[in-house]
Amino acid sequence: PVYDTEGHELSADGSYYVLPASPGHGGGLTMAPRVLPCPLLVAQETDERRKGFPVRFTPWDGAAAPEDRTIRVSTDVRIRFNAATICVQSTEWHVGDEPLTGARRVVTGPLIGPSPSGRENAFRVEKYGGGYKLVSCRDSCQDLGV
């Protein structure tokens, strides 16, 4: 299982703040506008006192038995912010390509032009040092960065 900072197993029924494992590396995860106000990017708060928005993890496409609500390391999950936005759209995360640069970004909102794999919203929580890191598993699993 994945554990929160109090040692409890993460559950698909709970909401959690995603924070840096060590102090001095910014705050929690939030939603930020790109060129246009919507859709919103998944971004990190620069001020470490700001926790950002809580997220919910759910097993990706029924990867676990319905009665098993525990979030597990190295298992595909969907992630969404447990918050409302002015965009009036889903806050579920997915990987999208920037139209002009082709750079991949984690965004919220509607999925436009899905890839052949259909895994734009597949993420994993992996052990990393004394904490965890998030990876995107769109084509192959890759670190999300900060």
ABEGO torsion letter per residue (X at the ends): XBBBAAGBBBBAABBBBBBBABBGAEBBBBBBBBABAOBBBBBBBABAABAEBBBBBBBBGGABBAABABBBBGBBBBBBBBBBBAAGBBABBBBBBBAAAGBBBBBBEBBBGBBAAGAAABBBBBBBEABBBBBBAAABBBBAEX
